[in-house]
Amino acid sequence: MDFAFTDEQLAIQETTRRFAQERLAPYYMEREKEASLDMVAVKEMAELGLLGVNAPVEHGGMGADCITAGIVMEEIAKADINYAFMQLMTSSIGVLLSKLAPPEITNEFVPKLLQGETLLCMGLTEPGGGSDAANLQTKATKDGDYYLLKGEKTSISLAAQSEKGIVFARTSEGGARGITGFFIDMNQEGVTTTRFDDVGCTPIGRGSIFMDNVRVHKSQMLGTVEGKGFYQIMNAFDLSRTLIGLQALAPAISSVEETWQYAAERQAFGKPIATNQGVSFPLAEAETLMEAARNLCYKTLWLRDNDLPHTAEAAMCKWWPPKISFDIIHQCIVINGHYAYSKELPHQQRLRDVMGYHIGDGTHQIQKMVIAREKGGMVTLGR
């Protein structure tokens, strides 16, 4: 086993960390009030090569491996989990688009995405089928060389900010079979969006996408075979779920670092509160859990880089790191006391931001079903 990053990865880590701490961290709390991404900051990320790290070089990516994408994800998310979403979107959905979209879309749009000039959303979830992702009601009806898309997507990140979108619709019956992906213009006729009033991750924002007979040319279909969209996106989910593990864990790392410092400086009964086991032991437990979760995520990225099975591990990354991150940040709030209960410190915002990752891209319960299926077989699902 080799747990060391390469010299090149360490250099990328240092560059990312410096940018994140200088350009993103100081404005983390302020940006929540803006409720939108600062595209100047996104552009700066792109100029440093921090978007689509594992995307092909010919499309503007770094062409790096998934472990490197994880390194960038972790450092960005320590400073601002919302801007880390740009790394998540470009390194998973952006790469998926570069592989499956026709050349004219790939060559025109993907470079713009990786250069931080535009935003992309992905519409899979529907009002009646959140966890049952294959139970799509959105229809794509063939009309000559076009498809007419009709239906609703909900809980879609960046729905109200994106210029383009990837949406999945049913082109034939048959459960997961018969689902096809399409690349659409979010400003075209028949597309409308709404935005939710969420408690966290407000710069990203979730919303609904309504499609009323949206006319899409067959050249905007993803992949060469109709009805394969669900399986294509499931493969991308294995990467995005792993990156989410690091994304959600990183704010807890920041909160623990800050809380160690506070505990060393805060005096009670004539000595630093860090000398009390009631303070130091919870932080020691947090360090242990974070180290284990971090290693799980990087191992899973290593499995993907080496084309080894990692669906179960990706599901572990999706449910466990976000859970312990939330619990650890909550413990940091308790240790920091009444000051941390106010909005003067970032702990409370991190808590709210991390909470959304308990749901998006698959709930804890769904991830445990995936793990059970992978490890125990279909019988665990009653089949």
TADAPE-V860009 format. One record per residue. N is the residue number from 0. D_CENTER is the distance of its C-alpha to the mean C-alpha in Angstrom with 1 decimal. Layout:
N,D_CENTER  N,D_CENTER
This chain:
0,28.0  1,26.7  2,24.1  3,24.7  4,22.6  5,24.7  6,26.4  7,24.3  8,21.1  9,22.7  10,23.6  11,20.1  12,19.0  13,21.8  14,21.3  15,17.6  16,18.8  17,21.7  18,19.8  19,17.2  20,20.0  21,22.4  22,20.5  23,17.5  24,18.5  25,21.8  26,20.4  27,17.4  28,19.5  29,21.4  30,18.4  31,17.6  32,20.9  33,20.3  34,17.6  35,16.4  36,14.9  37,17.7  38,18.0  39,20.4  40,18.0  41,15.5  42,18.6  43,19.5  44,16.3  45,17.1  46,20.7  47,19.8  48,17.9  49,14.5  50,12.8  51,12.6  52,14.1  53,14.8  54,15.8  55,19.6  56,21.9  57,23.8  58,20.9  59,20.2  60,17.8  61,18.9  62,19.4  63,18.3  64,17.3  65,14.0  66,15.3  67,15.6  68,12.1  69,11.3  70,14.0  71,12.8  72,9.3  73,11.5  74,14.0  75,12.1  76,10.4  77,13.9  78,15.1  79,12.6  80,9.2  81,9.0  82,10.0  83,7.6  84,5.1  85,7.9  86,7.8  87,4.5  88,6.4  89,9.6  90,9.5  91,8.6  92,9.7  93,12.0  94,13.6  95,14.1  96,15.8  97,17.9  98,19.1  99,19.9  100,21.0  101,24.7  102,25.7  103,26.6  104,23.0  105,21.4  106,24.0  107,23.9  108,20.3  109,18.0  110,20.0  111,19.7  112,15.9  113,15.8  114,18.6  115,16.7  116,19.2  117,17.2  118,14.1  119,12.8  120,11.6  121,11.5  122,13.9  123,14.4  124,14.8  125,18.4  126,20.4  127,22.4  128,20.0  129,16.6  130,16.7  131,19.3  132,17.1  133,20.1  134,22.4  135,21.9  136,24.6  137,23.7  138,26.4  139,27.0  140,30.8  141,32.5  142,34.8  143,36.5  144,34.1  145,31.6  146,29.4  147,29.4  148,26.1  149,26.6  150,24.4  151,21.7  152,17.9  153,16.4  154,13.4  155,11.9  156,9.5  157,11.6  158,14.4  159,17.1  160,16.2  161,15.6  162,18.6  163,17.7  164,15.9  165,15.5  166,17.1  167,18.4  168,21.9  169,24.7  170,27.4  171,29.4  172,29.8  173,28.9  174,25.7  175,22.9  176,25.4  177,26.1  178,22.6  179,22.0  180,19.4  181,20.5  182,19.7  183,21.0  184,22.0  185,20.6  186,24.0  187,26.3  188,28.9  189,27.8  190,24.2  191,23.7  192,20.8  193,20.6  194,18.5  195,18.0  196,19.3  197,16.6  198,17.2  199,14.0  200,11.3  201,14.2  202,13.6  203,10.7  204,12.7  205,12.8  206,15.8  207,17.9  208,19.1  209,22.7  210,24.4  211,28.2  212,29.6  213,27.4  214,29.2  215,27.2  216,29.1  217,28.9  218,27.8  219,24.4  220,23.7  221,21.1  222,22.8  223,26.6  224,27.1  225,26.7  226,25.2  227,22.8  228,19.6  229,18.3  230,18.9  231,17.2  232,13.9  233,14.2  234,14.5  235,11.3  236,9.6  237,11.3  238,9.5  239,5.9  240,7.1  241,8.8  242,6.5  243,4.8  244,8.6  245,9.4  246,7.0  247,8.6  248,11.9  249,12.5  250,13.7  251,16.1  252,17.4  253,18.3  254,19.9  255,21.9  256,23.1  257,24.3  258,25.8  259,27.9  260,29.3  261,30.1  262,31.8  263,33.8  264,35.1  265,35.6  266,39.1  267,40.4  268,43.9  269,44.6  270,41.8  271,38.1  272,36.1  273,34.3  274,37.6  275,37.1  276,35.6  277,34.1  278,31.8  279,31.5  280,31.0  281,27.8  282,26.3  283,27.6  284,26.0  285,22.6  286,23.1  287,23.9  288,20.9  289,18.4  290,20.3  291,20.1  292,16.4  293,15.7  294,18.3  295,16.8  296,13.5  297,15.6  298,18.0  299,15.6  300,14.5  301,18.3  302,19.0  303,16.9  304,18.6  305,21.8  306,21.3  307,21.8  308,20.7  309,17.5  310,16.4  311,17.7  312,16.2  313,12.7  314,13.4  315,14.8  316,11.8  317,9.8  318,12.8  319,14.7  320,12.9  321,11.4  322,15.0  323,16.9  324,14.9  325,16.0  326,19.5  327,19.9  328,19.0  329,21.4  330,24.0  331,23.7  332,24.5  333,27.5  334,28.8  335,28.5  336,30.4  337,31.3  338,30.0  339,26.4  340,26.9  341,27.3  342,24.9  343,26.5  344,24.0  345,20.2  346,19.9  347,20.0  348,17.3  349,15.0  350,16.1  351,15.2  352,11.8  353,10.9  354,12.7  355,10.3  356,8.0  357,11.4  358,11.4  359,8.4  360,7.9  361,11.2  362,13.3  363,15.0  364,18.0  365,16.5  366,15.1  367,18.6  368,20.2  369,18.4  370,19.6  371,23.0  372,23.4  373,22.6  374,24.9  375,27.5  376,27.7  377,27.8  378,30.5  379,28.0  380,26.8  381,30.4  382,30.8
